[in-house]
Each structure stands twice: as C-alpha cells, then as structure tokens.
Amino acid sequence: NHENTGRPADPADPKVPFRSFYLDVEHGPRFAFGHGLSYTRFETGAPVLSRTDISLRELGEGGSVEVTVPVRNVGDVVGTEVVQVYVHDRAASIVQPVRRLRGFARVELAPGQSENVVLRL
C-alpha cells in the first residue's frame, strides 16, 4: 500500500515527501515469509543509462532508453538474481504511483561471475 494520494510535499521540508495511505487498500503483507531469499549474495553496481532524455516523437517512433546494471555473485554457490527497474514521473499532470515497475531480467550467475544486465525501456 504505497500508492501516492496526490497530496503535495510540505514546502517547509521538501526533503520529506508527504506520505499517506488509502483507507480502502489492505495493509497486510504482499509476500510470504522467506520470499526472495537466496543461498548466495549479489552485488549490484550503479545503473548506467544509454541516454538521459528522449522526445515524445522518438518514443512514438519506437525509441527507447537502455539501462545497464552490473551484477556480480559474491557468494559461494550458483544463484539467480532478478534485476528490476522502477520509474516515477515527477512532472505528471495527474497523480501517478510512487514507483512503477518498467522492466526486469533474471540472471543466473556462478560464484565470482559477473554480468551486465541490459534492460530496454
């Protein structure tokens, strides 16, 4: 239940966004205990964008932005990691969710192995 209700941030403290929750949305857990646990550990590097802006015309013509994320298995066993990309529209004219999943990729890595995961938005 982390939906944006459309209330603006407090101008006295712009670093702290207004947080509120919808009353008609259940506040329970969304995943079972242990969901997402692994027997290994992963390091995820800083994402790199292929470009920082794109015009509406380019989007209409099928243009895209690629996000490259380096992932490394730093554990002792083979493991699978899911890299996820979330976006937020800061200049929307209507209320938008706080974050929206826009891409994901699953990668299996051996111990010590790294890979650059590329997601196209």
Secondary structure, 3 states (H helix, E strand, C coil): CCCCCCCCCCCCCCCCCCCCCCCCCCCCCCCCCCCCCCCCCEEECCCEECCCCCCHHHHHCCCCCEEEEEEEECCCCCEEEEEEEEECCCCCCCCCCCCEEEEEEEEEECCCCEEEEEEEC
